[in-house]
Amino acid sequence: MKPQRSDQGSLYEMHEGISRRGLFSRLGLALLGGAAAIRMDDALAQAPAEDLRSPFGPDDQRGAANRITPAKVLEAIRLVRQGKVLDFGRVYEKGMPLYGNRVFALYTPSTGGPFGDNKAIYNDELLTAQIGQVGTQFDGLAHVGIGDTFYNNTRLSDMLDAAGAGGADGFKKLGVHNVGPIVTRGVLIDVAGYKGVAQLPPRYEITPADLEGALQKARLEVRPADAVYIHTGWGSLWMKDNATFSGGEPGIGIEAGRWLVSRQIVMCGSDNWGIEVVPNPNPRLAFPVHQEFIPRHGIYNHENCATEVLVQNDAREFLLMFTPLKLKGATGSPGAPIAVV
């Protein structure tokens, strides 16, 4: 969930004429580490506490990835006909949109060596970044909660060390290192193409009817354990008009999110920075689809994907391969999703 800044030096701080700090204060958004505990306003907070237990057992920290069985992997492999490999991740680089005060800075220190009579030398790099929450990013289960409760009824206090921080090894529970490889059937839902536009308009809320219409047009269906990628056309602004890209977005609404939940998907990706429509049509809600997916159902977000690569190659269903880095206790992971057709 990343309203982004428009460039490396200028933070995007305004949302509907209200400062981002003021907006989040109004909604009661608490940020800690990279995990966001979203607290609604007083009226919404009167709702009873939710039971966020996992259907995969009291000790589950893997979430919806548990749905991927050997049979599902074999189903996905059978989709490969051409042997064509499509990388639809973004390049991590200076100037890409970043949220708030997040940074991406890659340095190449001076060359090491030479060593030995053969004059061996080497180069390496130093990366400073919120490594799981910049660029093409995979949101893990420690990233978003409801109040102080995260997936599988995990309390925020149970994720922190004695000092009340993530600690040297990150969060003690729900770290992204628990997820493991994701190899499954990928499905592209080209909502922009279904609507006959190159890019959906700002703040357009994608509905269940839009998803169903786009799928029907492509003669596809969403099945359990699928990874669904939604093309809005918003990614065409990446590194070209970062301010517009960051200033809100078209995306799925809460009903479309629940429609996808009902299909028992593993992951939802898109070419925008937050998967869902921003700002939400209900001004009292902040990122409700994130909450529907991650803490309620253990479904991952895959943000800032180059879905135009899938559209250009007519990759409507494919073998999807993505492995989050084993970053112990992290809230997310970088990496490139791969489609094989």
C-alpha positions in Angstrom: 0.0 0.0 0.0 2.1 2.7 -1.3 1.0 6.1 -2.5 4.3 7.0 -4.0 6.5 10.1 -4.2 6.9 11.6 -7.7 10.7 11.6 -7.7 13.8 11.0 -5.6 13.8 14.5 -4.0 10.2 15.6 -3.7 7.8 13.7 -1.5 4.2 13.2 -2.5 2.5 14.6 0.6 -1.0 15.7 -0.6 -4.1 13.6 -0.9 -7.4 15.3 -1.9 -6.1 18.6 -0.6 -5.2 17.1 2.8 -1.6 16.4 3.8 -0.8 12.7 3.9 0.0 13.0 7.5 -3.3 14.7 8.2 -5.2 12.2 6.2 -3.6 9.2 8.0 -4.1 10.9 11.3 -7.7 11.4 10.5 -8.1 7.8 9.6 -5.9 6.7 12.5 -3.3 4.9 10.3 -0.4 3.7 12.4 2.8 2.7 10.7 5.4 0.7 12.4 8.4 -0.9 10.6 6.9 -1.7 7.3 3.8 -3.2 8.8 0.7 -0.9 8.7 -2.0 -1.4 11.4 -5.0 0.4 9.9 -7.4 1.8 12.5 -10.6 3.3 11.2 -12.2 6.3 12.7 -14.2 6.1 16.0 -17.5 5.1 14.3 -15.9 2.3 12.3 -13.8 1.2 15.3 -16.9 0.3 17.2 -17.3 -2.9 15.1 -16.5 -6.1 17.1 -13.0 -7.5 16.9 -12.6 -9.9 13.9 -11.5 -13.5 14.0 -8.6 -13.6 11.5 -7.7 -17.2 12.1 -6.1 -19.2 9.3 -7.9 -22.1 7.6 -4.5 -23.8 7.5 -4.1 -24.1 11.2 -3.1 -22.1 14.3 0.6 -22.1 13.5 0.2 -21.1 9.8 2.5 -18.3 8.6 2.3 -19.0 4.9 -1.2 -17.9 4.0 -2.8 -18.6 0.7 0.3 -20.1 -0.8 -0.8 -23.3 1.1 -3.3 -23.7 -1.7 -0.6 -24.5 -4.3 -0.5 -28.3 -4.5 1.6 -30.5 -6.7 -1.5 -31.0 -8.9 -1.8 -27.2 -9.3 1.8 -26.9 -10.3 1.3 -29.6 -13.0 -1.8 -27.9 -14.2 0.2 -24.7 -14.6 3.1 -26.5 -16.4 0.7 -27.9 -19.0 0.0 -24.3 -20.1 3.5 -24.0 -21.6 3.3 -24.3 -25.4 6.0 -22.0 -26.8 8.7 -22.1 -24.1 8.7 -18.3 -24.1 9.8 -16.6 -20.9 8.3 -13.2 -20.0 9.8 -11.0 -17.3 7.2 -8.6 -16.2 8.9 -6.9 -13.3 10.1 -3.3 -13.3 13.8 -2.2 -13.3 14.9 -1.0 -9.8 16.5 2.3 -10.5 17.0 5.8 -9.3 14.0 8.0 -10.0 11.4 5.3 -9.8 8.3 6.3 -7.8 8.7 5.7 -4.0 6.4 6.0 -1.1 6.9 8.7 1.5 10.4 8.8 2.8 11.5 5.5 1.4 14.7 5.4 -0.5 16.5 3.4 -3.2 20.2 4.2 -3.4 22.6 1.8 -5.1 26.3 2.6 -4.8 29.3 0.8 -6.4 32.3 1.2 -4.1 35.8 1.4 -5.5 37.1 -1.7 -7.2 38.8 -4.3 -5.1 42.2 -5.8 -6.0 44.2 -6.6 -8.0 45.1 -9.9 -6.4 47.7 -12.4 -7.4 49.9 -12.5 -10.5 46.8 -12.9 -12.6 45.6 -9.4 -11.3 42.1 -10.5 -10.3 39.8 -7.6 -9.5 36.2 -7.3 -8.4 33.2 -4.9 -8.1 30.3 -5.1 -5.7 27.5 -2.8 -4.6 25.9 -1.3 -1.5 22.1 -1.0 -1.6 20.1 1.2 0.8 16.4 0.6 0.5 13.2 -0.6 2.2 14.0 -3.7 0.2 10.6 -5.3 0.3 8.6 -2.2 -0.4 10.1 -0.5 -3.4 9.6 -1.0 -7.1 7.9 -4.3 -8.1 7.0 -5.5 -4.7 5.4 -8.5 -3.0 3.4 -7.7 0.1 3.8 -10.4 2.8 1.6 -11.1 5.8 3.4 -8.8 8.2 2.7 -5.8 6.0 -0.9 -4.9 6.8 -3.2 -5.5 9.8 -6.6 -4.5 11.2 -6.1 -2.5 14.3 -3.3 -4.4 16.1 -4.3 -7.8 14.7 -2.7 -9.4 11.6 -3.2 -12.6 9.7 -4.1 -15.7 11.8 -5.0 -13.6 14.8 -1.3 -12.6 15.2 -1.1 -9.6 17.5 1.3 -6.8 16.7 2.9 -7.2 20.1 3.7 -10.8 19.3 5.6 -9.7 16.2 7.8 -7.2 18.0 10.9 -7.7 20.3 11.0 -6.7 23.9 11.9 -3.2 23.0 8.8 -2.8 20.9 10.6 -2.9 17.5 11.0 -5.3 14.7 14.5 -6.2 16.0 17.7 -7.2 14.2 16.0 -10.1 12.5 12.8 -8.3 11.6 9.3 -9.3 12.8 9.2 -12.5 14.9 6.1 -13.8 13.1 4.7 -13.6 9.6 8.0 -12.7 8.0 8.2 -13.1 4.2 10.7 -15.9 4.5 7.8 -18.2 5.4 6.1 -17.9 2.0 8.3 -20.0 -0.2 8.3 -20.3 -4.0 5.0 -19.5 -5.8 4.6 -21.7 -8.9 1.1 -21.7 -10.2 -1.4 -20.8 -12.9 -1.3 -17.1 -13.7 -4.2 -15.3 -15.2 -4.2 -11.9 -16.8 -7.4 -9.8 -16.5 -7.1 -7.0 -19.0 -9.7 -4.6 -17.7 -8.3 -1.7 -19.8 -8.6 -3.7 -23.0 -12.1 -4.9 -22.0 -13.1 -1.2 -21.6 -11.5 -0.4 -25.0 -9.0 2.1 -23.5 -5.2 2.1 -23.2 -5.5 3.3 -19.6 -8.4 3.4 -17.1 -9.2 6.9 -15.9 -7.9 8.0 -12.5 -9.9 6.7 -9.5 -11.9 4.2 -11.6 -13.3 1.5 -9.4 -13.0 -1.9 -11.0 -16.2 -3.9 -10.3 -16.9 -7.7 -10.3 -18.8 -7.1 -13.6 -15.6 -5.7 -15.1 -13.6 -8.7 -14.0 -16.2 -11.1 -15.3 -16.6 -9.3 -18.5 -12.9 -9.2 -19.2 -12.6 -12.9 -18.4 -15.5 -13.8 -20.6 -13.9 -11.8 -23.5 -10.7 -13.8 -23.0 -12.6 -17.1 -22.5 -11.0 -17.6 -19.2 -12.0 -18.3 -15.6 -10.3 -17.8 -12.3 -9.7 -21.1 -10.4 -8.5 -21.8 -6.8 -4.8 -21.2 -6.2 -4.4 -19.0 -9.2 -2.3 -15.8 -9.2 -4.4 -13.0 -10.9 -2.8 -10.0 -12.5 -5.0 -7.0 -13.5 -4.0 -4.7 -16.3 -5.3 -1.1 -15.9 -2.8 0.7 -18.2 -1.7 2.8 -15.2 1.8 1.4 -15.5 2.3 3.4 -18.7 3.0 6.4 -16.4 6.0 4.7 -14.7 9.1 6.8 -14.9 7.3 9.1 -17.4 4.8 10.9 -15.2 5.5 9.9 -11.6 3.4 12.6 -10.2 0.2 11.4 -11.9 1.1 7.8 -11.3 1.4 8.6 -7.5 -1.6 10.9 -7.2 -4.2 8.2 -6.9 -5.1 5.3 -9.2 -7.7 3.1 -10.8 -8.0 -0.3 -9.2 -10.3 -2.9 -7.8 -12.9 -1.9 -5.3 -13.9 -3.9 -2.2 -16.6 -5.9 -4.0 -14.2 -6.9 -6.7 -11.7 -7.8 -4.0 -14.3 -10.0 -2.3 -15.1 -11.6 -5.7 -11.5 -12.6 -6.1 -11.4 -13.9 -2.5 -14.4 -16.1 -3.2 -12.3 -17.7 -6.0 -9.7 -18.7 -3.5 -6.8 -17.0 -5.3 -3.2 -17.0 -3.9 -2.1 -13.6 -5.1 -3.4 -10.5 -6.9 -1.0 -8.2 -8.9 -1.4 -5.1 -11.0 0.4 -2.4 -12.8 -0.4 0.2 -10.2 1.1 0.9 -6.8 -1.7 -0.3 -4.5 -3.8 -2.9 -6.5 -7.0 -1.1 -5.3 -8.7 2.1 -6.3 -7.2 5.1 -4.5 -8.7 7.2 -2.9 -11.5 4.8 -1.9 -14.9 6.0 -2.9 -15.8 5.9 0.8 -13.7 8.7 2.3 -13.8 7.0 5.7 -12.0 3.9 4.5 -8.2 3.5 3.9 -7.0 0.6 1.8 -9.8 -1.9 2.6 -8.9 -4.3 -0.2 -5.4 -4.7 1.4 -7.2 -5.7 4.6 -9.5 -8.0 2.8 -6.7 -9.8 1.1 -3.8 -9.9 3.6 -5.0 -10.2 7.2 -8.4 -11.7 6.5 -7.5 -14.2 3.9 -3.7 -14.5 3.6 -3.7 -13.4 -0.1 -0.7 -11.5 -1.3 -0.4 -8.3 -3.3 2.1 -8.0 -6.1 2.4 -4.3 -6.9 4.0 -2.3 -9.7 4.2 -5.1 -12.2 4.7 -4.5 -15.9 1.5 -6.2 -17.0 1.8 -4.5 -20.4 4.4 -7.2 -21.2 1.7 -9.8 -20.8 -0.8 -7.8 -22.9 1.7 -7.3 -25.7 2.5 -11.0 -25.8 -1.1 -12.1 -25.5 -0.3 -14.0 -22.4 -3.7 -14.5 -20.9 -2.9 -17.6 -18.9 0.5 -18.9 -18.1 2.9 -20.7 -15.8 3.7 -18.1 -13.1 6.9 -18.3 -11.2 7.9 -16.0 -8.4 10.1 -16.6 -5.3 10.1 -14.0 -2.5 13.6 -13.5 -1.1 14.1 -15.3 2.2 14.4 -12.1 4.2 13.8 -13.2 7.7 11.1 -11.2 9.4 10.6 -8.8 6.4 7.2 -7.4 5.3 7.7 -8.0 1.6 10.2 -8.8 -1.1 11.5 -7.4 -4.4 11.9 -9.6 -7.4 10.7 -10.2 -11.0 7.6 -12.3 -11.7 8.1 -14.7 -14.6 5.4 -15.9 -17.0 6.2 -18.9 -19.2 3.8 -19.5 -22.2 
